[in-house]
């Protein structure tokens, strides 16, 4: 299992990261613990969760359950040092967390304490803001995103205040590093500039969607990542399961994410299914498993530290772990880019 630096934090993480957003809904407690055991055995030592998890669906009665399940694993085995643990503070509008309140100086300590309690740990290695208060173009908002009504002064004042609170959380030993999620190049640059000016901890990483089907990150954000040592932690590197091929031809397997969310959050389109077919054909020509090819490609991009993948079942986890053994030749990567040019922005 390859390992990469997590920005400038001094921490290293496995190139694959175990996502936990199904822990407590599609994935039972026992299955979740078995996944943690198996992932660790395979060399995966990076785990990502969030206070709002599990999803599919998000519900008031299950908010925080994924963190609790992870915490029970720690309580059972006491192997806290085996994992680099990342979690997230929900942004504005997530009504099941603090009534949908935005990220503020008041909510940050409360949210951190809640995550620490549920995770049954003393310190969170990477604490991330799930999405910015002002909104962003992520989650298919890019088709109608309009930042023209934003208040720059108010945004920067919020960032400065938040960094001050985060600095105190670092000093208290509650968190080690601070990361962002679903952010933009401009937003990240502001966080970095304010940290450089002495207002709080520097952004360590970025968690945005990235896959063979979703390559928005390849331009401005990739340049920022490389030049500022803020690596990407791609989520949905299998495009919510689309790249597995299990939804081709209109199939909706029982218990799958699409059986709960018919459009996979707006990802299911005719063009997306055409692109999946093209990537599967490419994998076949190179003698590769398409899931492992897609996951290895996302994990090995030059601006990526670790690709976050989730598995509903243990056999799916076992299948995904094979990505660590995949070799991506220059010829294959060139062919992948050719397919991308033929099937750009499919959702």
C-alpha positions in Angstrom: 0.0 0.0 0.0 1.5 3.3 -1.1 1.7 6.1 1.4 1.6 9.9 0.9 2.2 13.0 3.0 -0.9 14.8 4.2 0.1 18.2 3.0 2.4 19.9 5.5 0.9 18.3 8.6 3.8 15.8 9.1 1.2 13.0 8.9 1.4 10.3 6.3 -1.7 8.4 5.0 -2.4 5.3 2.9 -3.2 6.1 -0.7 -6.7 4.5 -0.1 -9.0 5.9 2.6 -11.9 4.0 4.1 -15.1 6.0 3.9 -17.8 5.3 6.4 -20.9 7.1 5.2 -22.9 3.9 5.0 -22.0 2.7 8.5 -25.3 2.5 10.3 -27.7 2.4 7.4 -26.6 0.1 4.5 -23.7 -1.3 6.5 -24.4 -2.9 9.9 -22.3 -2.3 13.0 -20.7 -5.8 12.8 -20.0 -5.4 9.0 -18.5 -2.0 9.6 -16.2 -3.3 12.3 -15.2 -6.2 10.0 -14.4 -3.6 7.3 -12.2 -1.7 9.6 -10.3 -4.8 10.6 -9.8 -5.9 7.0 -8.8 -2.5 5.7 -6.2 -2.1 8.4 -4.9 -5.6 7.6 -4.5 -4.5 4.0 -2.5 -1.4 4.9 -5.3 1.2 4.9 -4.8 3.4 7.9 -6.8 6.5 7.0 -10.5 6.7 7.9 -13.0 9.4 6.9 -16.3 10.1 8.6 -18.6 13.1 9.4 -21.0 14.2 12.1 -23.9 13.9 9.6 -23.2 10.3 8.6 -24.7 7.9 7.7 -26.4 8.8 4.5 -28.8 7.0 2.2 -30.8 8.5 3.7 -29.7 11.3 6.1 -32.2 11.2 9.0 -32.5 12.8 12.4 -32.5 9.5 14.2 -29.2 8.3 12.6 -27.1 11.5 12.5 -23.8 10.8 14.3 -24.3 7.0 14.1 -21.3 6.4 11.8 -19.0 8.1 14.2 -20.5 6.1 17.1 -19.9 2.8 15.2 -16.2 3.8 14.6 -16.0 4.8 18.2 -17.2 1.4 19.3 -14.4 -0.2 17.3 -11.9 1.9 19.1 -13.5 1.1 22.5 -13.5 -2.6 21.7 -9.9 -2.9 20.6 -8.1 0.2 21.9 -6.1 0.6 18.7 -6.5 4.3 18.3 -3.0 4.8 17.1 -3.6 2.4 14.1 -5.7 5.0 12.3 -5.5 8.6 11.0 -9.0 9.8 11.7 -10.8 12.5 9.7 -14.3 13.9 10.3 -16.3 16.9 9.3 -18.4 19.8 10.6 -21.7 20.0 8.7 -22.3 23.3 6.9 -25.3 25.6 6.7 -28.6 24.0 5.8 -28.1 20.5 7.3 -31.2 20.7 9.5 -30.4 17.6 11.6 -27.2 19.2 12.9 -27.9 22.3 15.1 -31.0 23.1 13.2 -29.2 23.9 10.0 -27.0 26.6 11.5 -24.0 27.7 9.6 -20.4 27.1 10.7 -19.6 29.7 13.4 -17.3 30.4 16.3 -20.0 29.0 18.5 -20.7 25.8 16.5 -17.1 24.7 16.0 -16.2 23.8 19.6 -19.7 22.1 20.0 -19.3 20.1 16.9 -15.8 19.0 17.7 -16.8 17.9 21.2 -19.7 15.9 19.8 -17.4 14.1 17.3 -14.8 13.4 20.0 -17.5 11.9 22.3 -19.0 9.7 19.6 -15.6 8.6 18.2 -14.4 7.9 21.8 -11.1 9.5 21.1 -9.1 12.4 22.6 -8.0 14.0 19.3 -9.2 14.3 15.7 -6.3 14.0 13.3 -8.0 16.0 10.4 -11.0 18.2 11.1 -12.8 19.4 8.0 -15.6 21.9 7.1 -18.0 19.8 5.1 -19.0 22.7 2.8 -18.7 26.5 3.0 -21.4 28.7 4.4 -21.6 30.7 1.2 -22.3 27.6 -0.9 -20.2 26.3 -3.8 -20.5 24.8 -7.2 -20.3 21.2 -5.9 -23.1 18.6 -5.7 -24.1 19.4 -9.3 -24.6 23.1 -8.4 -22.0 24.0 -11.1 -24.7 24.2 -13.7 -26.4 27.2 -12.0 -23.8 28.4 -9.5 -23.8 32.2 -9.2 -21.3 33.8 -6.8 -22.2 37.4 -7.7 -24.3 37.9 -4.6 -21.5 37.0 -2.2 -20.2 39.4 0.4 -16.4 39.2 0.3 -15.8 41.1 3.5 -18.3 39.0 5.5 -16.8 35.8 4.0 -13.3 36.7 5.1 -14.4 37.9 8.5 -16.1 34.5 9.0 -12.9 32.7 7.9 -10.7 34.7 10.2 -13.0 34.1 13.2 -13.2 30.4 12.4 -9.4 30.1 12.1 -9.0 31.7 15.5 -11.4 29.1 17.1 -9.6 26.2 15.3 -6.3 27.5 16.6 -7.6 27.2 20.1 -8.8 23.7 19.4 -5.4 22.8 18.2 -3.8 24.2 21.4 -6.3 22.3 23.5 -5.3 19.1 21.7 -8.7 18.4 20.3 -7.6 18.5 16.7 -4.3 18.1 14.9 -5.0 19.6 11.5 -7.7 21.5 9.6 -9.1 20.6 6.1 -11.7 21.8 3.7 -14.3 20.0 1.6 -16.4 21.1 -1.4 -14.5 24.4 -1.6 -13.4 26.5 -4.5 -10.0 27.8 -5.6 -10.8 31.4 -4.5 -12.2 30.2 -1.1 -9.1 28.0 -0.5 -6.8 30.8 -1.4 -8.5 33.1 1.2 -8.2 30.5 3.9 -4.5 30.1 3.1 -3.8 33.8 3.0 -5.5 34.4 6.4 -3.5 31.5 7.9 -0.3 32.9 6.5 -1.2 36.2 8.1 -1.2 34.5 11.4 -5.0 34.0 12.0 -4.9 30.2 12.6 -4.0 26.8 11.2 -3.1 26.3 7.6 -5.4 24.3 5.4 -4.0 20.8 5.2 -6.1 19.2 2.5 -9.2 19.4 0.3 -12.0 16.8 0.0 -13.9 17.4 -3.2 -15.6 15.0 -5.6 -13.2 13.5 -8.2 -13.4 10.5 -10.5 -13.1 9.5 -14.1 -16.6 11.0 -14.6 -16.0 14.2 -12.5 -12.8 16.0 -13.3 -13.6 19.5 -12.4 -10.6 19.5 -10.0 -8.1 19.1 -12.9 -7.7 22.8 -13.6 -7.6 25.7 -11.0 -7.9 23.4 -8.0 -5.2 21.1 -9.1 -2.8 24.0 -9.7 -3.6 25.3 -6.2 -3.0 21.8 -4.7 0.4 21.4 -6.3 1.7 24.9 -5.5 0.3 25.2 -2.0 0.8 21.6 -0.7 -2.9 21.2 -0.2 -3.6 17.7 -1.5 -6.9 16.4 -2.7 -8.8 13.6 -0.8 -11.2 12.6 -3.6 -14.6 11.5 -2.6 -16.8 9.3 -4.8 -13.8 8.1 -6.9 -16.2 5.4 -8.3 -18.9 8.1 -9.0 -21.3 6.8 -6.4 -20.9 3.3 -7.8 -21.6 4.2 -11.5 -18.0 3.2 -12.5 -18.6 -0.3 -11.1 -21.0 -0.9 -14.1 -23.7 -2.3 -11.9 -26.2 0.3 -13.0 -25.7 -0.2 -16.8 -28.7 -1.0 -18.8 -31.0 0.5 -16.2 -30.2 -2.1 -13.6 -30.9 -1.2 -10.0 -29.5 -4.0 -7.7 -31.4 -4.6 -4.5 -29.8 -2.8 -1.6 -27.6 -0.6 -3.8 -27.3 3.1 -3.4 -29.5 3.7 -6.5 -32.3 1.7 -4.9 -32.4 4.4 -2.3 -31.4 7.4 -4.4 -32.7 6.9 -8.0 -30.5 9.6 -9.6 -27.4 9.1 -7.4 -27.6 12.8 -6.5 -27.9 13.9 -10.2 -25.2 11.6 -11.5 -27.3 9.2 -13.5 -27.6 10.5 -17.1 -27.5 8.8 -20.5 -24.1 10.4 -21.1 -22.7 9.1 -17.8 -23.7 5.6 -18.7 -22.1 5.9 -22.1 -18.9 7.1 -20.4 -18.9 4.2 -18.0 -19.2 1.8 -21.0 -16.2 3.4 -22.6 -14.1 3.1 -19.5 -15.1 -0.5 -19.0 -14.1 -1.2 -22.6 -10.8 0.5 -22.0 -10.1 -1.5 -18.8 -10.9 -4.7 -20.7 -8.4 -3.9 -23.5 -5.7 -3.5 -20.8 -6.7 -6.6 -18.8 -7.8 -4.6 -15.7 -10.7 -4.7 -13.4 -12.6 -1.4 -14.1 -13.3 -0.7 -10.4 -9.7 -1.1 -9.5 -8.5 0.9 -12.5 -10.8 3.8 -11.6 -9.8 3.8 -8.0 -6.1 3.5 -8.7 -6.3 6.3 -11.2 -7.9 8.7 -8.7 -5.5 7.7 -6.0 -2.4 8.2 -8.1 -3.1 11.7 -9.5 -0.1 14.0 -8.8 -2.2 16.2 -6.5 -3.9 13.5 -4.5 -2.9 12.2 -1.0 -5.6 9.5 -0.6 -8.7 8.4 -2.4 -11.8 7.9 -0.2 -13.9 4.9 -1.1 -16.8 3.3 0.7 -18.1 -0.3 0.6 -21.5 -1.5 1.7 -20.3 -5.0 2.1 -17.1 -6.7 3.0 -16.8 -8.4 -0.5 -17.0 -4.9 -2.1 -14.2 -3.7 0.2 -12.1 -6.7 -0.8 -12.6 -6.0 -4.4 -11.7 -2.3 -4.1 -8.5 -3.1 -2.1 -7.1 -4.7 -5.3 -6.6 -1.2 -6.6 -3.4 -1.0 -4.6 -1.8 -3.6 -6.8 -2.8 -2.0 -10.1 -0.1 -0.6 -12.4 -1.1 2.4 -14.5 1.1 2.7 -17.6 1.6 5.9 -19.5 -0.2 4.3 -22.4 -3.3 3.6 -20.3 -3.3 7.1 -18.8 -3.2 8.6 -22.3 -6.1 6.4 -23.3 -8.0 7.4 -20.2 -7.6 11.1 -21.1 -8.8 10.3 -24.6 -12.0 8.8 -23.2 -12.4 11.8 -21.0 -12.2 14.1 -24.0 -14.8 12.0 -25.8 -17.1 12.0 -22.7 -16.5 15.3 -20.8 -18.7 16.4 -17.9 -21.3 13.7 -18.2 -23.3 15.0 -15.2 
